[in-house]
Amino acid sequence: MLGSAILTGLGLGSMYGLLALGFYLTYAVSRTVNFAQGSSMMLGAVFAYAFSVNLGWPLVPAAALALVLCALYGVLVELVAVRPFARRGSNAWLMATVALGIVADNTVLFTFGKEPRGFPMPVSGSLQLAGINLSYLQLAIPAVGLSLAAALHVFAKKFLYGKALQAVVQNPEAARLMGINVPLVICASYAASTLLAGVAGIMIAPLANVHSDMGTLFGLKAFAVAILGGLTSAWGVMLAGLLFGIAEALITAFLGSAYTQILSFTLVIVALALMPNGLFGRAEVKKV
């Protein structure tokens, strides 16, 4: 039971980590976050289901188009719900992103329907690992999550556009003077964050039912993970996601699902009380 719970937790934690990486991306570039991130995850699953199951497309092109639409949704969030308020120095973007997420959830509710739908397993087959029977998808989920986290790290350190992101983080005005299109970089970070959420939605869809509310709790947990890992650390939020997923799976396995949300969020509160900046976050230095 212990081994099975840990492996299940790694899969769940990878999904939380991907969503939390989206929070990290937008916060690192613009000091804002997209509270419609859970809706972005739901849209990835719903779009992939519509193209793959309803229209009969092969999974790869269906998933690819779903991710493009998720990225465009991220652009919409930044242009409509973040930029107008951030330019005026207002924090109203927080409520605006929440509202836009509610609009997306209810639009899907009326068009897709309220009944949960099962997504066919894209990869069949399983293998025995330490006496535990695991499907290939359960193994692929943490592998994809960690690979994307590593790719994001390499992109930020080795590629020109990744360095532009870091320049915007450190000094937006200096980056603008160096010819970097700061609004475009911020918009791209929102597109990337919702794309990561879409990946999480597509991968978790075969293991959970697809419906309009599927991203709500995931989004809340992912934000808790992002805070726990430290919003200034990409690897921190990914590791926090894995730890949160494992803790949640262990609680469910040994105590029952009735205690899962109570104890998992209690652990987050205790951890933040002991480490206010998260596991790997650093306190912001303010010049006076």
N, C-alpha and C positions, 0 to 999 in steps of 0.2 A: 504493500500500500504506500509506503514511504517513497519508494522509487517512482511509482506511477504518479504520485502527487507532485513530486519535484519536476518531472518531465512535463506534466500538464501545466504547472506553474511557469515553466520556462516559455511555453507557447503563449500563454496569457500575458506574461510579463513582456514579451517581445512586442505584442500589440500595444500595450500601454506605453512602452518605450518609443514606438514609432509615433504615436500621437503626441507624446511629451516632447519628442524632437521637434515637432512642428511648433509647439509653444516656445521652445528654445530658439528656433530660427527667427521668429518674428520679434521676440523680446531682445535678442542679441543685436538685431539690426535697427529696430525702431523703438524699443522700450514699450511696445504694445503687444498684446496677445489676442488671438482669435478665439473667443469663447464659443464660436460656432464650430469648433474642431470636431466635436462629436457628430454634428450633422454632416460634416465632410466625410467622416468615416461611413456613415449611413448611406450617403449618396454614392460612394464607391461601390458598395455592395448592391444597391438598388440598380444602378446603371449597368453593372456587370450582369446582374440577373436578367434585366430587361433585354440586353443585347444577346446574351448567351442562351437563355431559356425561352423567352418569348419570341425572339426573332430567329433563333436557331443558329447564330453565328458560332464559329470556333472560339474557344475560350481566349486564346491569345489576342486576336484583334478586338474581341469584346472587352477584355480587361484594359487593353491599350487605349481604346476610345473612352472608356469609363474614367481612366486616370487623366486624360486630357480635359474632360469635362470637370473633373474635380479641381484641376489646376485653374481652369477658367472661373470656377466658383470662388476660388481663393482670390483671384484678381478682382472679382466683383465685391467681395468682402472688403478688400483694402480700399477700393475706389469709392464705395458707397458708405460703408459703415466705419471706416477708420480715418482716412485721409482728411475729410472735411472737418473733423473734430480735432485731430492731432495738430493740424495747421493753426488752429486757434488756441492751442494749448489746453484744450478741454479734455477731461477724462470720460466724456460721454460715449467715446468709442466702446467702452466696456459694455454699456447697456445696448448700444447699437448692434454689436456683434451677437449678443444674446438674442436680440429681437430678430435679426436676420436668420439665425439658426432656427428659431421657432417658426418663422415663415417657411423655411425649407422643409422642416419636419411636417408641417401641416399641408404643404403643397404635395408632398409625397403621399401623405395620408389620403388625400382626396383623389389622387391620380393612380397611385399604385394599389391602394386598398389598405385596410387595417389588419387583414388576416396575415399572420406570419407565414412565410413560404420557405420551404427547404431548398437549398442550393445544392445541385448535384456535386458529389465529390470529384474534383478535376483529376486527381491521381488515385488510382486504385492500388491495392496491395498494402502489405504491412510486413514488418519484420520483428523478430524477437531481440530485445535488448535487455540484458540482465534479467531474463525471465519475464519481461513485460512485453506484451504485444502492442506495438505502436504502428499507426498508419504512416505512410510516407509524408502526408501533409503535416502531421504533428511534428515530424522532424524538420520539415522544410520551413515552418513558421519561424522558429528561433534562428535558423540559419539565415533566412532572408532579413530578419530584423537586425541581426548583428552585422551582416554584410552591408546593409544600407547605412548603418551608423559608421562603419569603417570608411565607406565611400564618401560620406559627408565630411569626415575628418580629413581625408586626403584631398578632397575638393577645396576645402577651406585653406589648406596649407600649401598646395602645389599649383593650383590653377589661378589664372589672372582674375577671373570673376570672383573666385572664392576670396582672394586677397582684397578685392574691391569691397566685398561684404565686411571684412574685418576693418577696412579703412573707414567705412561708414559708421561702424560700431565705435571706433576710437574717437573720431572727430568728423562729424558730418560736414561742417563748414570747410575744413581743410580738404576733405574728399571732393567736395563740389568745386573747389578751386583747382584741383588736379584734373578736372574734366570728367569725374565720375557722376553719372546721372543718378543722384540719390533717390528721387521718387521711383525710378525704374527698379533700382536695387531693392527697395522696400517692397514694391509690388511683386517682384520675383520671389522674395522670401515668403510672401503669403501664398503664392502659387505653389512653391515647393512644400510648404507646410501642409496644405490641403491635399497635395499629391501623396505625401507620406501617409496621411490619414486614409486616403482612398486605398492605398496598398493594404493597410491594416484591415479595412472593411472587406476587401475582396478575399483576403486570406482567411479571415475568421468566418465568413459567410457559410462555407460548407459545414462548419462545426456548430453553427448557431442559426436560428431562423432569421430570415431577412424581413424586416419590417421598419416602419417609419420611426419608431422610438429606440431602435437598437443602439444608436450611438450616444444616447443621453447619459447613461450611467458610465459608459466607457470614457466619455469626455470628462466627466467629473473626476473619475479615478486618474485619468492621464494628467489632469492639472495638478492633482495632489502629488502624483509621481514627479512632475516637473519641479514643483516646489521642494519636494523631498530631496531630489537629486541636486538641486541648485540650478536655477535658470541660466546661470552663466557657464555651465559645463555640459557639453554634448554627451560625453561619455558618462557623466554623472547622472543625467536623466535616464540614459539607457540602462545603466546598472540599477538605478532605483526602480525602474520598471520591472526588471527581472526579479529583484528582491520582493517587490510588492506582489507580483504574480505568484511567486513561490509561497510567500506567506499566506496569501489568499487560498491557494490550493491546499496547503497543509491544514488550515483552519477548517475548510470544507470537508476534507477527508477524515479528520479525526474528531471534530466537534459537531459537524453538520452545517448545512447551508444557512440555517437560521442565525448563526453567529458570525457568518462571513463578513458582512458589511460592518457590523458593530465593532468587531475586534480589529479588522484591517484598518479602518479609519482611526480607531483608538491608537493603534501603533504609529500611524502617521503623526497624530497630535503629539504623542510622547517623543517621537524622534525629533520633531521640529522644536519642541520645548527644550530639548537637550542641545540641538544644533540648529539655531534659528536660520542660518544661511544654507541649510541643506547639507547633504553628505559631502559634496564637492564644490559647493558654491563658495564665493568669497564676498566678504562685506564690501560694499561699494565705498570707495574713497572719495570724499567730497572736498574739493579745494575751497578754502575760505580766505 
